[in-house]
Amino acid sequence: MDSTQELILTELRELRSDYNAHARETGARMSTLESQMYSLCGNGQPGRISNIESAVQQLKAWRWWLIGAMAGVSGMVTAIARIAVAWKR
């Protein structure tokens, strides 16, 4: 073989080696992404996103309960203060 053919064969071998390395790396990344997706979305079980959504809903419910309780307490304090002021007159 002449030097041009050797050069072409060498380049093709390096290209194949680079392609194989890239294919292995891409496969590993895809595997990692797939496992992370199952962790987030769930794989037959509730995933982390589902757990976070339910926790947020509980916090919203707690917030509204707390606002209602504070409104009730505020109304009672106002009523007691008015009664105390009226009683002192």
Secondary structure, DSSP 8 states (H G I E B T S, - for coil): --HHHHHHHHHHHHHHHHHHHHHHHHHHHHHHHHHHHHHHH-SSS--HHHHHHHHHHHHHHHHHHHHHHHHHHHHHHHHHHHHHHHHH-
